[in-house]
Amino acid sequence: MEFCYLVRRSVIDEDNIVLIETALQNFHRDRSIFDCVRPDGYSLPRQHSMIHYASLIREFGAPNGLCSSITESKHIKAVKEPWRRSSHFQALGQMLLTNQRLDKLAAVRVEFQAREMLNAPLIPSDEGPLEATHASVLREEDDDGGVDGEVLAEVTLARKPSKLAFSFFWID
């Protein structure tokens, strides 16, 4: 925690860099307590990036609140969410296709905004189709609840829920 507080300062001088390096050494010494939990070792990119902070601060200055969590949010959008949408069987191709489609949707949205096609609401705010339909239903005189004539429709429900009932697949 001490390392995190030190590197998030707006102004970092040489004395602070010495404190950052000391905090990092203490962290690497003390994290051995977790070896009983992960006996095979660690492969954590954020922990690895910590060793580069002091030299990067000397070279580029204080990070001013820049955080490695930015990459985590990108990882969630690019990897975790497409994985959840996939069937988990040969998922890489499905994930790449999902990302490709999301990129195309984002690009077409930018294009539509540039052409001012998304500036107006799709439904006029004074009386949209739902309000007009609702108003016309309320104006009807014949509201006894029954249906005149013979009913030719039938609904049959499944006896048990299907596992695929709520799954959606993208197929090209």
ChimeraX commands (.cxc) that place a marker at each C-alpha (Angstrom):
marker #1 position 0.00,0.00,0.00 radius 0.5
marker #1 position 2.86,2.34,0.79 radius 0.5
marker #1 position 4.20,1.92,-2.77 radius 0.5
marker #1 position 0.78,2.77,-4.24 radius 0.5
marker #1 position 0.45,5.94,-2.16 radius 0.5
marker #1 position 3.95,7.08,-3.05 radius 0.5
marker #1 position 3.66,6.66,-6.83 radius 0.5
marker #1 position 0.27,8.43,-6.98 radius 0.5
marker #1 position 1.67,11.73,-5.74 radius 0.5
marker #1 position 1.50,14.67,-8.12 radius 0.5
marker #1 position 5.08,15.74,-7.36 radius 0.5
marker #1 position 7.81,13.15,-6.89 radius 0.5
marker #1 position 11.39,14.16,-6.11 radius 0.5
marker #1 position 14.53,12.03,-5.70 radius 0.5
marker #1 position 13.82,11.44,-1.99 radius 0.5
marker #1 position 10.39,10.06,-2.92 radius 0.5
marker #1 position 11.96,7.76,-5.53 radius 0.5
marker #1 position 14.24,6.33,-2.82 radius 0.5
marker #1 position 11.14,5.73,-0.67 radius 0.5
marker #1 position 9.39,4.08,-3.65 radius 0.5
marker #1 position 12.36,1.75,-4.23 radius 0.5
marker #1 position 12.48,0.89,-0.51 radius 0.5
marker #1 position 8.74,0.18,-0.44 radius 0.5
marker #1 position 9.13,-2.04,-3.50 radius 0.5
marker #1 position 11.98,-3.99,-1.89 radius 0.5
marker #1 position 9.86,-4.44,1.26 radius 0.5
marker #1 position 6.95,-5.65,-0.84 radius 0.5
marker #1 position 9.03,-8.25,-2.67 radius 0.5
marker #1 position 10.53,-9.42,0.63 radius 0.5
marker #1 position 7.17,-9.60,2.44 radius 0.5
marker #1 position 5.10,-11.13,-0.35 radius 0.5
marker #1 position 6.81,-14.46,0.32 radius 0.5
marker #1 position 4.08,-14.96,2.91 radius 0.5
marker #1 position 1.76,-15.78,0.00 radius 0.5
marker #1 position 3.98,-18.62,-1.25 radius 0.5
marker #1 position 1.87,-21.08,0.73 radius 0.5
marker #1 position -1.15,-19.96,-1.34 radius 0.5
marker #1 position 0.68,-19.92,-4.72 radius 0.5
marker #1 position 3.59,-22.36,-4.39 radius 0.5
marker #1 position 4.22,-22.30,-8.18 radius 0.5
marker #1 position 4.99,-18.58,-8.09 radius 0.5
marker #1 position 3.39,-15.46,-9.47 radius 0.5
marker #1 position 2.83,-14.19,-12.96 radius 0.5
marker #1 position 1.12,-10.91,-12.37 radius 0.5
marker #1 position 1.76,-8.10,-14.88 radius 0.5
marker #1 position 0.98,-5.33,-12.42 radius 0.5
marker #1 position 3.50,-6.62,-9.92 radius 0.5
marker #1 position 6.09,-6.88,-12.66 radius 0.5
marker #1 position 5.41,-3.33,-13.84 radius 0.5
marker #1 position 6.17,-2.04,-10.33 radius 0.5
marker #1 position 9.90,-2.61,-10.82 radius 0.5
marker #1 position 9.89,-0.13,-13.72 radius 0.5
marker #1 position 8.14,2.74,-11.90 radius 0.5
marker #1 position 11.25,4.40,-10.42 radius 0.5
marker #1 position 13.17,4.52,-13.71 radius 0.5
marker #1 position 10.08,5.66,-15.64 radius 0.5
marker #1 position 9.38,8.41,-13.11 radius 0.5
marker #1 position 12.97,9.60,-13.47 radius 0.5
marker #1 position 12.59,9.58,-17.25 radius 0.5
marker #1 position 9.04,10.92,-17.72 radius 0.5
marker #1 position 8.00,12.46,-14.39 radius 0.5
marker #1 position 5.16,11.70,-11.99 radius 0.5
marker #1 position 2.33,9.54,-13.41 radius 0.5
marker #1 position -0.26,12.02,-12.00 radius 0.5
marker #1 position -2.88,9.42,-11.18 radius 0.5
marker #1 position -2.26,7.22,-14.21 radius 0.5
marker #1 position -3.01,3.71,-13.10 radius 0.5
marker #1 position -2.63,0.19,-14.46 radius 0.5
marker #1 position -6.36,-0.33,-13.89 radius 0.5
marker #1 position -6.93,1.32,-17.27 radius 0.5
marker #1 position -5.63,-1.80,-18.97 radius 0.5
marker #1 position -7.85,-3.95,-16.75 radius 0.5
marker #1 position -11.01,-2.25,-18.03 radius 0.5
marker #1 position -9.82,-2.76,-21.61 radius 0.5
marker #1 position -9.09,-6.42,-20.80 radius 0.5
marker #1 position -12.62,-6.88,-19.49 radius 0.5
marker #1 position -14.18,-5.43,-22.67 radius 0.5
marker #1 position -11.83,-7.22,-25.08 radius 0.5
marker #1 position -11.44,-10.62,-23.38 radius 0.5
marker #1 position -13.76,-11.35,-20.47 radius 0.5
marker #1 position -17.07,-10.18,-21.97 radius 0.5
marker #1 position -16.50,-11.90,-25.35 radius 0.5
marker #1 position -15.50,-15.07,-23.48 radius 0.5
marker #1 position -18.80,-15.00,-21.58 radius 0.5
marker #1 position -20.70,-14.54,-24.85 radius 0.5
marker #1 position -18.91,-17.47,-26.50 radius 0.5
marker #1 position -19.92,-21.12,-26.30 radius 0.5
marker #1 position -16.52,-21.78,-24.62 radius 0.5
marker #1 position -15.69,-24.33,-27.34 radius 0.5
marker #1 position -12.91,-23.05,-29.58 radius 0.5
marker #1 position -13.73,-19.67,-28.09 radius 0.5
marker #1 position -10.86,-17.63,-29.54 radius 0.5
marker #1 position -12.44,-17.39,-32.99 radius 0.5
marker #1 position -15.80,-16.44,-31.46 radius 0.5
marker #1 position -14.15,-13.84,-29.26 radius 0.5
marker #1 position -12.26,-12.30,-32.18 radius 0.5
marker #1 position -15.45,-12.18,-34.23 radius 0.5
marker #1 position -17.30,-10.50,-31.34 radius 0.5
marker #1 position -14.56,-7.87,-31.03 radius 0.5
marker #1 position -14.56,-7.32,-34.80 radius 0.5
marker #1 position -18.31,-6.75,-34.80 radius 0.5
marker #1 position -18.15,-4.41,-31.81 radius 0.5
marker #1 position -15.45,-2.39,-33.60 radius 0.5
marker #1 position -17.62,-2.19,-36.72 radius 0.5
marker #1 position -20.62,-1.05,-34.67 radius 0.5
marker #1 position -18.50,1.64,-33.00 radius 0.5
marker #1 position -17.18,2.79,-36.38 radius 0.5
marker #1 position -20.64,2.99,-37.94 radius 0.5
marker #1 position -21.90,4.93,-34.90 radius 0.5
marker #1 position -19.10,7.50,-35.40 radius 0.5
marker #1 position -19.96,7.67,-39.11 radius 0.5
marker #1 position -23.67,8.16,-38.38 radius 0.5
marker #1 position -22.89,10.90,-35.87 radius 0.5
marker #1 position -20.62,12.63,-38.38 radius 0.5
marker #1 position -23.48,12.58,-40.90 radius 0.5
marker #1 position -25.81,13.92,-38.16 radius 0.5
marker #1 position -28.03,10.86,-38.49 radius 0.5
marker #1 position -28.21,10.26,-34.72 radius 0.5
marker #1 position -28.91,13.82,-33.59 radius 0.5
marker #1 position -32.73,13.58,-33.54 radius 0.5
marker #1 position -34.63,11.07,-31.41 radius 0.5
marker #1 position -36.00,8.09,-33.29 radius 0.5
marker #1 position -39.50,8.59,-31.83 radius 0.5
marker #1 position -40.93,12.14,-31.63 radius 0.5
marker #1 position -41.31,13.18,-28.01 radius 0.5
marker #1 position -44.85,14.71,-28.30 radius 0.5
marker #1 position -46.73,11.49,-29.09 radius 0.5
marker #1 position -44.85,8.39,-30.12 radius 0.5
marker #1 position -46.46,5.28,-31.62 radius 0.5
marker #1 position -46.93,3.61,-28.22 radius 0.5
marker #1 position -48.81,6.56,-26.77 radius 0.5
marker #1 position -50.95,6.86,-29.92 radius 0.5
marker #1 position -51.87,3.16,-29.82 radius 0.5
marker #1 position -52.63,3.33,-26.11 radius 0.5
marker #1 position -54.84,6.40,-26.61 radius 0.5
marker #1 position -56.77,4.77,-29.46 radius 0.5
marker #1 position -57.39,1.65,-27.34 radius 0.5
marker #1 position -58.71,3.79,-24.50 radius 0.5
marker #1 position -61.12,5.57,-26.87 radius 0.5
marker #1 position -62.79,2.35,-28.03 radius 0.5
marker #1 position -66.40,2.00,-26.90 radius 0.5
marker #1 position -66.53,-1.83,-27.06 radius 0.5
marker #1 position -64.49,-2.96,-24.07 radius 0.5
marker #1 position -66.37,-5.96,-22.73 radius 0.5
marker #1 position -63.15,-8.04,-22.68 radius 0.5
marker #1 position -64.34,-10.89,-24.92 radius 0.5
marker #1 position -63.35,-11.75,-28.47 radius 0.5
marker #1 position -66.07,-12.05,-31.09 radius 0.5
marker #1 position -66.03,-15.07,-33.38 radius 0.5
marker #1 position -63.95,-18.23,-33.42 radius 0.5
marker #1 position -60.36,-18.17,-32.08 radius 0.5
marker #1 position -57.91,-19.87,-34.46 radius 0.5
marker #1 position -54.74,-19.50,-32.35 radius 0.5
marker #1 position -53.28,-21.83,-29.77 radius 0.5
marker #1 position -50.30,-21.57,-27.41 radius 0.5
marker #1 position -48.53,-24.69,-26.18 radius 0.5
marker #1 position -45.87,-24.27,-23.50 radius 0.5
marker #1 position -42.91,-26.59,-23.11 radius 0.5
marker #1 position -43.11,-29.20,-20.38 radius 0.5
marker #1 position -39.64,-28.34,-19.08 radius 0.5
marker #1 position -37.27,-25.40,-19.71 radius 0.5
marker #1 position -34.76,-25.72,-22.50 radius 0.5
marker #1 position -31.07,-24.96,-21.86 radius 0.5
marker #1 position -30.85,-23.10,-25.18 radius 0.5
marker #1 position -34.00,-21.05,-24.65 radius 0.5
marker #1 position -32.08,-17.87,-23.88 radius 0.5
marker #1 position -28.89,-18.42,-25.89 radius 0.5
marker #1 position -28.09,-16.24,-28.87 radius 0.5
marker #1 position -25.46,-17.16,-31.43 radius 0.5
marker #1 position -23.80,-15.08,-34.14 radius 0.5
marker #1 position -23.55,-17.12,-37.32 radius 0.5
marker #1 position -21.98,-15.97,-40.55 radius 0.5
marker link #1:1,2 radius 0.2
marker link #1:2,3 radius 0.2
marker link #1:3,4 radius 0.2
marker link #1:4,5 radius 0.2
marker link #1:5,6 radius 0.2
marker link #1:6,7 radius 0.2
marker link #1:7,8 radius 0.2
marker link #1:8,9 radius 0.2
marker link #1:9,10 radius 0.2
marker link #1:10,11 radius 0.2
marker link #1:11,12 radius 0.2
marker link #1:12,13 radius 0.2
marker link #1:13,14 radius 0.2
marker link #1:14,15 radius 0.2
marker link #1:15,16 radius 0.2
marker link #1:16,17 radius 0.2
marker link #1:17,18 radius 0.2
marker link #1:18,19 radius 0.2
marker link #1:19,20 radius 0.2
marker link #1:20,21 radius 0.2
marker link #1:21,22 radius 0.2
marker link #1:22,23 radius 0.2
marker link #1:23,24 radius 0.2
marker link #1:24,25 radius 0.2
marker link #1:25,26 radius 0.2
marker link #1:26,27 radius 0.2
marker link #1:27,28 radius 0.2
marker link #1:28,29 radius 0.2
marker link #1:29,30 radius 0.2
marker link #1:30,31 radius 0.2
marker link #1:31,32 radius 0.2
marker link #1:32,33 radius 0.2
marker link #1:33,34 radius 0.2
marker link #1:34,35 radius 0.2
marker link #1:35,36 radius 0.2
marker link #1:36,37 radius 0.2
marker link #1:37,38 radius 0.2
marker link #1:38,39 radius 0.2
marker link #1:39,40 radius 0.2
marker link #1:40,41 radius 0.2
marker link #1:41,42 radius 0.2
marker link #1:42,43 radius 0.2
marker link #1:43,44 radius 0.2
marker link #1:44,45 radius 0.2
marker link #1:45,46 radius 0.2
marker link #1:46,47 radius 0.2
marker link #1:47,48 radius 0.2
marker link #1:48,49 radius 0.2
marker link #1:49,50 radius 0.2
marker link #1:50,51 radius 0.2
marker link #1:51,52 radius 0.2
marker link #1:52,53 radius 0.2
marker link #1:53,54 radius 0.2
marker link #1:54,55 radius 0.2
marker link #1:55,56 radius 0.2
marker link #1:56,57 radius 0.2
marker link #1:57,58 radius 0.2
marker link #1:58,59 radius 0.2
marker link #1:59,60 radius 0.2
marker link #1:60,61 radius 0.2
marker link #1:61,62 radius 0.2
marker link #1:62,63 radius 0.2
marker link #1:63,64 radius 0.2
marker link #1:64,65 radius 0.2
marker link #1:65,66 radius 0.2
marker link #1:66,67 radius 0.2
marker link #1:67,68 radius 0.2
marker link #1:68,69 radius 0.2
marker link #1:69,70 radius 0.2
marker link #1:70,71 radius 0.2
marker link #1:71,72 radius 0.2
marker link #1:72,73 radius 0.2
marker link #1:73,74 radius 0.2
marker link #1:74,75 radius 0.2
marker link #1:75,76 radius 0.2
marker link #1:76,77 radius 0.2
marker link #1:77,78 radius 0.2
marker link #1:78,79 radius 0.2
marker link #1:79,80 radius 0.2
marker link #1:80,81 radius 0.2
marker link #1:81,82 radius 0.2
marker link #1:82,83 radius 0.2
marker link #1:83,84 radius 0.2
marker link #1:84,85 radius 0.2
marker link #1:85,86 radius 0.2
marker link #1:86,87 radius 0.2
marker link #1:87,88 radius 0.2
marker link #1:88,89 radius 0.2
marker link #1:89,90 radius 0.2
marker link #1:90,91 radius 0.2
marker link #1:91,92 radius 0.2
marker link #1:92,93 radius 0.2
marker link #1:93,94 radius 0.2
marker link #1:94,95 radius 0.2
marker link #1:95,96 radius 0.2
marker link #1:96,97 radius 0.2
marker link #1:97,98 radius 0.2
marker link #1:98,99 radius 0.2
marker link #1:99,100 radius 0.2
marker link #1:100,101 radius 0.2
marker link #1:101,102 radius 0.2
marker link #1:102,103 radius 0.2
marker link #1:103,104 radius 0.2
marker link #1:104,105 radius 0.2
marker link #1:105,106 radius 0.2
marker link #1:106,107 radius 0.2
marker link #1:107,108 radius 0.2
marker link #1:108,109 radius 0.2
marker link #1:109,110 radius 0.2
marker link #1:110,111 radius 0.2
marker link #1:111,112 radius 0.2
marker link #1:112,113 radius 0.2
marker link #1:113,114 radius 0.2
marker link #1:114,115 radius 0.2
marker link #1:115,116 radius 0.2
marker link #1:116,117 radius 0.2
marker link #1:117,118 radius 0.2
marker link #1:118,119 radius 0.2
marker link #1:119,120 radius 0.2
marker link #1:120,121 radius 0.2
marker link #1:121,122 radius 0.2
marker link #1:122,123 radius 0.2
marker link #1:123,124 radius 0.2
marker link #1:124,125 radius 0.2
marker link #1:125,126 radius 0.2
marker link #1:126,127 radius 0.2
marker link #1:127,128 radius 0.2
marker link #1:128,129 radius 0.2
marker link #1:129,130 radius 0.2
marker link #1:130,131 radius 0.2
marker link #1:131,132 radius 0.2
marker link #1:132,133 radius 0.2
marker link #1:133,134 radius 0.2
marker link #1:134,135 radius 0.2
marker link #1:135,136 radius 0.2
marker link #1:136,137 radius 0.2
marker link #1:137,138 radius 0.2
marker link #1:138,139 radius 0.2
marker link #1:139,140 radius 0.2
marker link #1:140,141 radius 0.2
marker link #1:141,142 radius 0.2
marker link #1:142,143 radius 0.2
marker link #1:143,144 radius 0.2
marker link #1:144,145 radius 0.2
marker link #1:145,146 radius 0.2
marker link #1:146,147 radius 0.2
marker link #1:147,148 radius 0.2
marker link #1:148,149 radius 0.2
marker link #1:149,150 radius 0.2
marker link #1:150,151 radius 0.2
marker link #1:151,152 radius 0.2
marker link #1:152,153 radius 0.2
marker link #1:153,154 radius 0.2
marker link #1:154,155 radius 0.2
marker link #1:155,156 radius 0.2
marker link #1:156,157 radius 0.2
marker link #1:157,158 radius 0.2
marker link #1:158,159 radius 0.2
marker link #1:159,160 radius 0.2
marker link #1:160,161 radius 0.2
marker link #1:161,162 radius 0.2
marker link #1:162,163 radius 0.2
marker link #1:163,164 radius 0.2
marker link #1:164,165 radius 0.2
marker link #1:165,166 radius 0.2
marker link #1:166,167 radius 0.2
marker link #1:167,168 radius 0.2
marker link #1:168,169 radius 0.2
marker link #1:169,170 radius 0.2
marker link #1:170,171 radius 0.2
marker link #1:171,172 radius 0.2
view
